[in-house]
Amino acid sequence: MARGLGRRTTIRALAVAAAVALAAVGCRSSSNSETSAAPTDETSLPPGQLAGMATTPPQAKPSFVLTDTAGQPYDFAAETAGKLTVLYFGYTNCPDICQTTMSQIAAALSRDGTPPATVVFVTVDPARDTPDVLRSWLDHFDSGFVGLTGTPAAVGAAQQAAKVPQATRQPGGTDDNYFMSHPGAVLIFAPDGLGYTRYDLSTSVSEYQHDLGILADRTTPA
């Protein structure tokens, strides 16, 4: 995935600005990520130790089919088979958590030495996140990120398959202006098809880069 110097600079600026501005003003995460401290861009972990929260036993990659921003069916398990894969459930109108998380991931992947990964963003707000809206939003972070949508039932089934809490619309608001409570965890699956860790908003760019490097080498289940 080609990334120019201008894109790298923009992505890093977005990541820093989003982390500093984080105020959790309504995009309520069911994993309580909005209460986490803003990440610092550093890690002192040993080479083989993962920064993420351990998933014990490792989680098998979920199987679900949704629709990508080009209007084509996207079989998550099949399309990402054998690939280092990042999975996140969110929505484009989220005022803080989603944009911060995607900025952090994009910044990590733009760094020299970080292995390539397939990043899949599933909207939990398909009513407002049309394919065009979703594509435009993701392009602010990386044009290679995959955006998926579907019926509310299909998106709910995907969350169930991924073993994350179901997103719900918060009380109040209008048909065009409302907030969603959604899972705030980032799931990363190694090429062996297993998820060994999950990540929250406190994860730094360096920690993502560190863990992606370790997980990329896990091509055979232990």
Secondary structure, DSSP 8 states (H G I E B T S, - for coil): ----HHHHHHHHHHHHHHHHH---SS--BTT-GGGS----S-----TT---SEEEEEEEE----EEEETTS-EEEHHHHTTTS-EEEEEE-TT-SSHHHHHHHHHHHHHHSTT----EEEEEES-TTT--HHHHHHHHHTT-TT-EEEE--HHHHHHHHHHHT----EE-SSS-SSS--EEB---EEEE-TTSEEEEEE-TT--HHHHHHHHHHHTT--S--
